[in-house]
């Protein structure tokens, strides 16, 4: 009796979430310490200590009716202004609270902006490999997902293919740097070229093409990699941000959309995002969490464990003969499957109690994603299992 | 460049929210004390003191990674089991955590269950007057909203009209008691008859018709009114609950869906709700708020101010010659417009700095909603303005 769409979804469901549940099952059988679950992007480092302190402080110094009550559907003006000020300082921009819409995480933000923009059959372009939920978010609004093929081994998107696939129906392009699942960080040259391709297409078709930059991993970068500020390259940019990873608060569902005033139809878009937040059932981003991020701007959890894990894994897996993308950001290692069928690779890994996700879940068969947001101890303990997997596939 | 649907929405937008914003503007001009804003259902009584205390306790005694991390998309099992236990004790039922899905408020819950159930063109029946957002929620999934006419002056829905409007495409009926905007509480006889009508229609069409009971005002009742437990009357019942009103936490977005095991296709429904929570971008209900409601089950804010306001308003407005539904629950007074055009009534009220919402926003022209979730002092101060409005319309 459930809807046809949901019936199909249940069959496909999310491989990542399935593995999350499976990991819990394996942990019950073998003991948590003996399962090496690298399947889910669930932050493994504690939130900064200011988080707990600030929550109690906010509760004690904010009138309860203000703290837990309704506010504008786009969020508290003070929170939005504080975020605008913070971005202005970092990026030398001139935003104010009208440019910021608080959202139920980045997932909520993406749904809000897609609800705002998409007519049925409008096209949204993604670069494979991509976070599988993009497909569901686009389908929520009857949009068409258009994939650009994976560009191995660098995984920097192929902009010629993009140019050839932009049409009069292209409403948006989603970009995600630092990237899930590859860990690649796109450089300034890339964004300059991307902007040029999109600008030409806008002129050709007489349309607006919005570049939606999904940035939950903005702060998680290595080796002094620089994360580009997308609106500085292309005026029709919209940024979706989440505090899930930078503050290790994924369960709290807090993030924002940044909508620069330079965007075509800016005023209609922010008004529509406000309404979309309401009618999609979010109503507003959780109020206490809004106050929390307002007071902790510029605080980050200690990301050094991710850097350490990256160092161990890239060193040791290379020795074992695995090929992978050397990640510049996020906490993912994208490993080339030793056999053509990435599901077979992941199945064998699971037999060695290592949980990784097939690249086909990200639109990129032949590869697999390892999420190294786990303790370094776990990474170390998993190395013998990886060695066994390497041996199974006859790598060096 | 925004979508056609959102373009239409912006034109219509929410009258209630508009008035909320307008109220803030008037407050800037005349001073907050001189504007009588009865437009929004924003709780006016403080959360119980245990709320602040418990938040700090939870932060101090729960590992941060557990407190702020991802969990199953349906919520923490412990929270869901605690809620099931609480309902079991109150209603003598036998639910467990599998019957409970934690949601981003009742608005999130309704969207999750409608996403789960609706194919495009499926019909969802509502009884006018009804919360205007139902229309948007149903349209989110391309469903058809079918209205049953207002049944003045009792506003207990006309079940003969319901029977005549049920079809093979009816997927759900939404019921809301205590009711927004009328304050009417439907009694057991009503639910028995409703169950009988729905059961007959299910047999006639060979379909399942789900009765979605939206219960954010469950605890707000007067004069020992009893709120029926809907699943005890009809097996295909699904309850949507929110802590927004009972704990005065509307900004925090925390509620749940109760899906009894007796529902047709129970297992598919709960699995689909889990997926819907994820793909609609909620991902999960805010984690800290889940822990909070788990620890404060059975706590309620002091609802006596609402009772007091109800007493003042019903006494004084009756004396002035206003007609209204005598409310048994919620914090709304549904007033008959002294003129046929309820928008004219609300316009005149606004000229006296009284903000109330036209009944046409709830599918019931000729009436208006007064939300008395304000301080009793505000209610007292507004009485002269109401007297002027009565005089304007020549009431006694």
HADDOCK unambig.tbl for C-alpha pairs under 7 A between the chains (distance, minus, plus):
assign (segid A and resid 1 and name CA) (segid B and resid 117 and name CA) 6.91 0.50 0.50
assign (segid A and resid 1 and name CA) (segid B and resid 265 and name CA) 6.53 0.50 0.50
assign (segid A and resid 2 and name CA) (segid B and resid 116 and name CA) 5.70 0.50 0.50
assign (segid A and resid 2 and name CA) (segid B and resid 117 and name CA) 4.51 0.50 0.50
assign (segid A and resid 2 and name CA) (segid B and resid 269 and name CA) 6.45 0.50 0.50
assign (segid A and resid 3 and name CA) (segid B and resid 116 and name CA) 5.99 0.50 0.50
assign (segid A and resid 3 and name CA) (segid B and resid 117 and name CA) 4.91 0.50 0.50
assign (segid A and resid 3 and name CA) (segid B and resid 118 and name CA) 5.17 0.50 0.50
assign (segid A and resid 3 and name CA) (segid B and resid 119 and name CA) 5.10 0.50 0.50
assign (segid A and resid 4 and name CA) (segid B and resid 119 and name CA) 6.57 0.50 0.50
assign (segid A and resid 6 and name CA) (segid B and resid 116 and name CA) 6.16 0.50 0.50
assign (segid A and resid 6 and name CA) (segid B and resid 272 and name CA) 6.21 0.50 0.50
assign (segid A and resid 10 and name CA) (segid B and resid 272 and name CA) 6.54 0.50 0.50
assign (segid A and resid 42 and name CA) (segid B and resid 69 and name CA) 6.97 0.50 0.50
assign (segid A and resid 42 and name CA) (segid B and resid 70 and name CA) 6.49 0.50 0.50
assign (segid A and resid 46 and name CA) (segid B and resid 64 and name CA) 6.42 0.50 0.50
assign (segid A and resid 46 and name CA) (segid B and resid 65 and name CA) 6.02 0.50 0.50
assign (segid A and resid 47 and name CA) (segid B and resid 64 and name CA) 6.86 0.50 0.50
assign (segid A and resid 52 and name CA) (segid B and resid 59 and name CA) 5.86 0.50 0.50
assign (segid A and resid 56 and name CA) (segid B and resid 56 and name CA) 5.27 0.50 0.50
assign (segid A and resid 59 and name CA) (segid B and resid 52 and name CA) 5.86 0.50 0.50
assign (segid A and resid 64 and name CA) (segid B and resid 46 and name CA) 6.42 0.50 0.50
assign (segid A and resid 64 and name CA) (segid B and resid 47 and name CA) 6.86 0.50 0.50
assign (segid A and resid 65 and name CA) (segid B and resid 46 and name CA) 6.02 0.50 0.50
assign (segid A and resid 68 and name CA) (segid B and resid 249 and name CA) 4.85 0.50 0.50
assign (segid A and resid 68 and name CA) (segid B and resid 250 and name CA) 6.28 0.50 0.50
assign (segid A and resid 68 and name CA) (segid B and resid 251 and name CA) 4.89 0.50 0.50
assign (segid A and resid 68 and name CA) (segid B and resid 252 and name CA) 5.86 0.50 0.50
assign (segid A and resid 69 and name CA) (segid B and resid 42 and name CA) 6.96 0.50 0.50
assign (segid A and resid 69 and name CA) (segid B and resid 249 and name CA) 5.90 0.50 0.50
assign (segid A and resid 69 and name CA) (segid B and resid 250 and name CA) 5.25 0.50 0.50
assign (segid A and resid 69 and name CA) (segid B and resid 251 and name CA) 4.51 0.50 0.50
assign (segid A and resid 70 and name CA) (segid B and resid 42 and name CA) 6.48 0.50 0.50
assign (segid A and resid 70 and name CA) (segid B and resid 250 and name CA) 5.74 0.50 0.50
assign (segid A and resid 70 and name CA) (segid B and resid 251 and name CA) 4.61 0.50 0.50
assign (segid A and resid 104 and name CA) (segid B and resid 282 and name CA) 6.53 0.50 0.50
assign (segid A and resid 107 and name CA) (segid B and resid 281 and name CA) 4.48 0.50 0.50
assign (segid A and resid 107 and name CA) (segid B and resid 282 and name CA) 6.96 0.50 0.50
assign (segid A and resid 108 and name CA) (segid B and resid 281 and name CA) 4.43 0.50 0.50
assign (segid A and resid 108 and name CA) (segid B and resid 282 and name CA) 6.00 0.50 0.50
assign (segid A and resid 111 and name CA) (segid B and resid 280 and name CA) 6.94 0.50 0.50
assign (segid A and resid 111 and name CA) (segid B and resid 281 and name CA) 6.19 0.50 0.50
assign (segid A and resid 116 and name CA) (segid B and resid 2 and name CA) 5.71 0.50 0.50
assign (segid A and resid 116 and name CA) (segid B and resid 3 and name CA) 5.98 0.50 0.50
assign (segid A and resid 116 and name CA) (segid B and resid 6 and name CA) 6.14 0.50 0.50
assign (segid A and resid 117 and name CA) (segid B and resid 1 and name CA) 6.91 0.50 0.50
assign (segid A and resid 117 and name CA) (segid B and resid 2 and name CA) 4.50 0.50 0.50
assign (segid A and resid 117 and name CA) (segid B and resid 3 and name CA) 4.90 0.50 0.50
assign (segid A and resid 118 and name CA) (segid B and resid 3 and name CA) 5.17 0.50 0.50
assign (segid A and resid 119 and name CA) (segid B and resid 3 and name CA) 5.09 0.50 0.50
assign (segid A and resid 119 and name CA) (segid B and resid 4 and name CA) 6.56 0.50 0.50
assign (segid A and resid 133 and name CA) (segid B and resid 279 and name CA) 6.81 0.50 0.50
assign (segid A and resid 136 and name CA) (segid B and resid 279 and name CA) 6.02 0.50 0.50
assign (segid A and resid 137 and name CA) (segid B and resid 279 and name CA) 6.40 0.50 0.50
assign (segid A and resid 137 and name CA) (segid B and resid 280 and name CA) 6.90 0.50 0.50
assign (segid A and resid 208 and name CA) (segid B and resid 1 and name CA) 6.99 0.50 0.50
assign (segid A and resid 249 and name CA) (segid B and resid 68 and name CA) 4.84 0.50 0.50
assign (segid A and resid 249 and name CA) (segid B and resid 69 and name CA) 5.90 0.50 0.50
assign (segid A and resid 250 and name CA) (segid B and resid 68 and name CA) 6.28 0.50 0.50
assign (segid A and resid 250 and name CA) (segid B and resid 69 and name CA) 5.24 0.50 0.50
assign (segid A and resid 250 and name CA) (segid B and resid 70 and name CA) 5.72 0.50 0.50
assign (segid A and resid 251 and name CA) (segid B and resid 68 and name CA) 4.90 0.50 0.50
assign (segid A and resid 251 and name CA) (segid B and resid 69 and name CA) 4.50 0.50 0.50
assign (segid A and resid 251 and name CA) (segid B and resid 70 and name CA) 4.57 0.50 0.50
assign (segid A and resid 251 and name CA) (segid B and resid 284 and name CA) 6.92 0.50 0.50
assign (segid A and resid 251 and name CA) (segid B and resid 286 and name CA) 5.89 0.50 0.50
assign (segid A and resid 251 and name CA) (segid B and resid 287 and name CA) 4.99 0.50 0.50
assign (segid A and resid 252 and name CA) (segid B and resid 68 and name CA) 5.86 0.50 0.50
assign (segid A and resid 252 and name CA) (segid B and resid 286 and name CA) 4.47 0.50 0.50
assign (segid A and resid 252 and name CA) (segid B and resid 287 and name CA) 5.20 0.50 0.50
assign (segid A and resid 252 and name CA) (segid B and resid 288 and name CA) 6.72 0.50 0.50
assign (segid A and resid 253 and name CA) (segid B and resid 286 and name CA) 5.92 0.50 0.50
assign (segid A and resid 265 and name CA) (segid B and resid 1 and name CA) 6.52 0.50 0.50
assign (segid A and resid 269 and name CA) (segid B and resid 2 and name CA) 6.43 0.50 0.50
assign (segid A and resid 272 and name CA) (segid B and resid 6 and name CA) 6.19 0.50 0.50
assign (segid A and resid 272 and name CA) (segid B and resid 10 and name CA) 6.54 0.50 0.50
assign (segid A and resid 279 and name CA) (segid B and resid 133 and name CA) 6.81 0.50 0.50
assign (segid A and resid 279 and name CA) (segid B and resid 136 and name CA) 6.01 0.50 0.50
assign (segid A and resid 279 and name CA) (segid B and resid 137 and name CA) 6.37 0.50 0.50
assign (segid A and resid 280 and name CA) (segid B and resid 111 and name CA) 6.93 0.50 0.50
assign (segid A and resid 280 and name CA) (segid B and resid 137 and name CA) 6.90 0.50 0.50
assign (segid A and resid 281 and name CA) (segid B and resid 107 and name CA) 4.48 0.50 0.50
assign (segid A and resid 281 and name CA) (segid B and resid 108 and name CA) 4.44 0.50 0.50
assign (segid A and resid 281 and name CA) (segid B and resid 111 and name CA) 6.19 0.50 0.50
assign (segid A and resid 282 and name CA) (segid B and resid 104 and name CA) 6.51 0.50 0.50
assign (segid A and resid 282 and name CA) (segid B and resid 107 and name CA) 6.96 0.50 0.50
assign (segid A and resid 282 and name CA) (segid B and resid 108 and name CA) 5.99 0.50 0.50
assign (segid A and resid 284 and name CA) (segid B and resid 251 and name CA) 6.93 0.50 0.50
assign (segid A and resid 286 and name CA) (segid B and resid 251 and name CA) 5.89 0.50 0.50
assign (segid A and resid 286 and name CA) (segid B and resid 252 and name CA) 4.48 0.50 0.50
assign (segid A and resid 286 and name CA) (segid B and resid 253 and name CA) 5.93 0.50 0.50
assign (segid A and resid 287 and name CA) (segid B and resid 251 and name CA) 4.99 0.50 0.50
assign (segid A and resid 287 and name CA) (segid B and resid 252 and name CA) 5.22 0.50 0.50
assign (segid A and resid 288 and name CA) (segid B and resid 252 and name CA) 6.73 0.50 0.50
